Each structure stands twice: as C-alpha cells, then as structure tokens.
Amino acid sequence: MIINNAQHTGDKGKSMNAYLAPLVRQIQPSGIRKFFDLAAGSKDIISLGVGEPDFKTPWHVREACVYSLERGFTGYTSNAGMPELREGIAEYLETRFAVKYDPANQIIATVGGSEAIDLALRALIAPGDEILIPEPCYISYSPITAIGGGIPVGIETFGKNNFKLTAEDLEAKITPRSKILILCYPSNPTGAIMSREDWEPIAKVVEKHDLIVISDEIYAELTYGSNHVSFASLPGMLDRTILVSGFSKAFAMTGWRMGYACGHPDLISAMLKIHQYTVMCAPSMGQVAALEALTNGMEEKDRMTDSYNQRRRLIVKGLRDAGLECHEPQGAFYAFPSIQATGLTSDQFAQRLLLEYKVAAVPGSVFGLGGEGYLRCSYATSVSQLNEAVERIGALVSQLAREGA
C-alpha cells in the first residue's frame, strides 16, 4: 500500500485528520470540557460545573480496596464481574427499587455507567435505527448513538412541565425506524424526576411501539421528598428495559469507574460479548470497593444525600433571589435556572459569569433541545462556595439590568 504523504502525513504542517473516520471527524468535543478550558489557569474560580461529588470516597471503602491490594487481589475477575458483587447489586436493586434480577445472567459490572450505556447501544443498534432521547440531557447519549451507527432523535422537554417527558411528546417523535428510548431520571442537567404516575403513560407508548428502553438511573439515590421509581419496575417493562447505574454519584466514587447494567439475559449476553473483547472486566480492586459501598455504605450515602438536599434548597432560593426563574429540582445535584430574562444566550451569560465574576457554570445549550436559555449549576460544592456563587450571579444579573435600562 502506497500512502500519499502530501495528503496524509504531518510533514510541513499537514493535518493527520485524513486518517480519521469521517464519523469521528464530525463529532464535536464535549461542550462542557470545551467551556471549562476557558477557566484553566484562572484563579479564584468557584466551580458549579462538573457533575462530581465534592465528598471523598468513604474511608471504609478505600480501606477495603487497600486491603484487597495487600492480599494481592490484582488479577482479572470473570468478565461479568465478581459473583459477590453481582449478588450485592441484585439484592440492593430488589430492596431499594423493587426490581429483581438474576445475578448469574442478568447483571454485568462495567467500567462506569458510561461503558454500560455504550455496550447497550452497540449491542442493539442496526444501521439507520432511530434512538429517542429526551432533552436537555447528558451530553454523551447522542455522540455514542452516532458512533454506534444509530440516528439520535431529540425529544424536547419543557420547564413548564418541570422537564418531565410526556407520552404525547414521545409519541410525536416515533417513526417506523424508532427502536430505543434512552431515559435519564433523575435528570442531568435539569434535576427533574418522574413519578409512577408520570411513567405509566410512557410505558404504554413503549409497549405500543415495541421499544427497548435504556434507563440511566445513576442518580437514583439522589431524590428529595420522594423515592425514586425505576422504569423497569413498571408492569411489563422489566424485560424490555436495560437498567444502567453505578457508584459514582451516590457513593462519591467517580474516579473508581464502577458501573453496572441489568436486563434480560439475551440483552446482557450480547453486551457481555462486546465487554469481554474491549475491556475484559471492570477493575478487580474497584469491584471490591463497590461491594463494600453496597454492603456498609448506606449510612454515608444518606448523610451525603441530606447535605445535597440542604444545598439544593440554598441554591434554588439564592438563584430566585438573584432574579432568575428556577424550577425546583427534585433529584440529582443540579439546578437549571432560566437566564432568558437577561437577554443573553446561555453561552454569553456563562462566559460573562466566568470572565467577570469568576463563577464557572455550564451553558444549557450544550445539553440539546430546550437547553438554550438555561444554565446548569451543580450544587455539589460547599455551602460557603454556593453562597458566594449566588451572590456573584445576582451581581451579574443586576449589572445586565442596568445595561439594559
């Protein structure tokens, strides 16, 4: 094979992009990371940006990992994960959310919830399949869908409905090529949740159109005032739902990259084939830590959730006092205030907030349909930082009002 050096090599500043797959060239970098590059190197920045707990992983979880290393537990586990961990996940899900899975063939431990979502999509998508995605949403769903050969179809949700998905809006986007519905409740970025009454009409549409559901429930433990309702717990939905979750958010284990997927044995078996050829298994020491978190970590998890709830009330009140309309988030650890009244786009507002007032938040536009005109503010930071941040946001809103006067 002869390579045209003038076209393909890096000689004389030529780009190597010609080697890349066209699909990959078309995918845009993360809007969140791109925005936070602006903050790199800046001092005195208060970050309300990245969705990561400010708590450290509890000591007993870290100690379980250290002890496993001291004992030399550093080899591969089975591809699906340690049997003890899968049994622990099964018991946890049945006890907490009334969904029952066989740990032997219905659960797979993954490298974070992100790998679980990727595995599910790659196992299910045939070229040209349409994947229904309620938006605003976690920014990875559409790119991963496209990489897998699917066609992402956004379904806009609205602040007037507290960003809940409705059966009518779902039905309106369904075509003969629709195959998968991706759900993420509690929602990143809006903090919205869905009750059983909200889910029931969605389940009817799913059954009517024979859809498969990927339900990302990574924030299931972070709900306030009501218990999380898993979509898989709805009548008839268990077999057609792949439940995805993990340990990052509720157990403050983001860097451990431990997640899992649960579903019908045929679906999990297909995902396992991809998993075993790509990553072999989730890290063994991370699996030990995850099992410890499930077994002995509920008290710390509840303490962290109570703290988030306190901060949630603080930031919502602070944003409203600053003059921004803000629906009350009932889950996750994000507020999603509207900045439409300021006359700026979400990107303009976020940039001025960062550059002039040293507060980093994420423009809602990066989260897809319905995100423009909003700002994602993570309240997974200290109370003192939140108080200062909302004061600075209020100062910007006041300055914009003066400029528009």
Helices and strands as residue ranges (DSSP letters): H 5-8, G 11-13, G 17-19, H 22-26, H 31-36, G 37-39, E 46-47, H 59-70, H 83-97, E 107-111, H 112-124, E 130-135, H 141-147, E 151-156, G 159-161, H 167-173, E 178-184, H 196-208, E 212-216, G 231-233, E 241-246, G 254-256, E 258-262, H 265-278, H 284-296, H 298-321, E 334-335, G 340-342, H 346-357, E 359-360, E 362-363, G 364-367, E 375-378, H 383-404
